[in-house]
Structures are given as C-alpha cells and as structure tokens.
Amino acid sequence: MDLKVKVKEIKGTCSVYKLGDSFMLKDGYRLVTDIPLCMHSLAALLPHYNALRISDPDKWGLAGKDDKTKAYVQCLDPYSYTDGGIAVFEIQKMSKGGK
C-alpha cells in the first residue's frame, strides 16, 4: 500500500511547503516527489510511515477526528520561537494505481 502525504495546514510561515503540496511514499521505501522537501517533515514521518502502510491510523493515535482513515503529523519546527512555521501533514493510504 502506498501513502500520499499532503500539506493540510501551515501554522506560521513555512519556507518550503505551500498548502496542498503533496508527495508519495511508494512500496514502503521509495519517496516520490516533484516538490522540494524539508528535513523537519521527514523526521516527523519516519517513525510512522511503515506502521501506517499496514494498519489503521487509529491504532497509533494519529487518526483524524472526522476521518479515521487518515493520519496526521506535523513537522518539528518550534515556530513560536523561530518565526518559522509548522506544516501539518495528512497521510492517506492509496492503492497501487494512486487511488
């Protein structure tokens, strides 16, 4: 199962992502993207991506309030101290065809 990672929200000012940007994690290990990525976001995703491929976000405490099939994580930038921004990511399982 592939994962689509989409920028759902930005708190503050993010110098890398725009709202709606997305990239894919395919086959459990291939990062596929047409956009630049931020290391803060990858650090937030690394502990969760394999578990989310094979089980439900609810089991890991990452499920959304309204849609339990999607997971949510955020980057690690402490924006209130750095004047940077926090990107919140929505992670959704996708079939091999991208749907």
N, C-alpha and C positions, 0 to 999 in steps of 0.2 A: 504494500500500500504506500502510495506517495503522499507527501504532505505539502499543502500550499500554505505559505506564510505571508500574511498580508498586514500592512501597517493600518491598524484600525483607528488609532488616535495618537496625537502628538501633544505632549504637555510641555510648554515652554517652546524653545526654538531648536529644532534638530537640523544640524548642518549636513546630514546625509540623506535622510528619507523625506518623502512627501506623503501625505495622506493617500492611501490607496496603492502605494508601491507594493509589489509582491515578488516572491521568488519561490522556487520549488526545491524540495528535498526528495530526490527520487531514489528508489531501490534501497533506501536505508542509509545511503552514504554519499550519493552524488548531489552536490549543491549546484543548481542550475539557475542562472540569473542573467538578466540583461541590464541590471542596475548595479551601482556601487553598493557595497555592503559595509556595515560598521562592525568592528570587533566587539563592541559592547553588546550588540544584539546577538551575535553568535555565541558569546559567553552565556547569555540568558537562555538560549535554545539548547545548547549542548546537553545539559542534564536531563532533558525531557524528550527529545525527538524520537529516540528509539522506542520508548515506552508508548508514546502517542501513536506510533505506527501500528502497534499490535493490540492496544487496549483502549478503553474509553477514557476521555479526559476526567470524568467524574471520579474515577479510581485514584487519581493523582492530585485531586483538589484543584484542578486547573480549568474545570468546565465553566462555561458562561452561565449567568443567571437565567437567561431566557432560552438558550440553545445549548443543551448538554452535550451536543456532538462536536462543539468547537471548544478549543482550549485557548487560554490567554496567558501571555507572559509579557514582561516589559524589560527594556534594556536597563543597564546598571548605572547610567549617568545620574548622579545626585543633583538634578538640575536646580534645585532651590539654592544650592551652594555654588554652583559653577556657572550659572547663567546659560547653561546648555539646554538640553531637552530630553524628555523621556519618550521613547517610541513604544507604544503598546501594540503587540502583535496578536493577530487572530490566526490560529492554526487549525486547518481543516484537512481531514483525510480525503484523498482523491483516488479514484480508480486509475488504472494504468493509462486510460485514454485521456486523463486530465479532467474527468468529470466527477 
